[in-house]
Amino acid sequence: GHDGPDGVVPDLAPGPAAQGSFRSAARGTEVGWAISRPPGSRAGARLSVAIVLHGRGADHASAFSASYLGLDRFLAAAVGDGVAPFALASVDGGDAYWHDRADGDRCQTMVLEEFLPLLARQGLDTDRIALLGWSMGGYGALHLAGVLGADRVPGVAALSPALWHTFAASAPGAFDDADDFTRSTVLGRQPELDGVAVRIDCGDGDPFHDTVRDYVAGFATPPAGGLELGDHDLGYWRRMAPAALRHVGDALAGR
């Protein structure tokens, strides 16, 4: 009784896409990336961009795969429904939970110092970016939005963010140790998102439900989204995708 209907990827053609890879000095490995623009936009058009951060066990391709999230098709539907055009861009983050790690896998540095300049070279506007992620990437989106602040990030949307109250409760490998957890947790740091339009969604059947509930309660102004029927799965993330994309699109457009 804690789940709900599965979302469905729209049966629409996505817009222009670009993809590639680069050798990341920050991560010490080859990193894949992909960009999706809405239908009707030309390649190289200077659009605002939302960075998509994937969940654990996924990669940059998961965001746009029709058999996974199909966010490029959800983007086509959103713009068709009146959301101001913007691009989505995803990148490989491994399983390092989107912050710099003691073993040298510096995902946060990769996104901020390597991926954003790459997107600028692709013609996208990176002066102000939105962030969107699910599970591990939901945590990462909230974390990086706090690092950058409202001057750089007008909006963030987190689907089923992977949050824990303590290091002892966290998943093995999510943080280096208790000190890393204390430095990197988003709990207790809600004021870092002051001025950012925040949306957080989590299902009632999600194992992160209670921690997400407590995190949401810590905001002076309640974020958009909420706790509703759903599990920690594709069906839920697909159901929430239209609202998440509208949220970041409207934030980028200043609505």
Buried (B, 14 or more C-beta within 10 A) or exposed (E): EEBBEBBEBBEBEBBBBBEEBBEBEBBEEEBBBBBBBBBEBEEEBEBBBBBBBBBBEBBBBBBBBEEBBBBBBBBBBBBEEEBBBBBBBBBBBBBBBBBBBEEEBBBBBBBBEBBBEBBBEBBBBBEBBBBBBBBBBBBBBBBBBBBBEBEBBBBBBBBBBBBBEEBEEBEEEBBBEEEBBEEBBBBEBBEBBEEBBBBBBBBBBBEBBEBBBEBBEEBEEEBBBEBBBBBBBBBBBBBBBBBBBBBBBBBBBEE
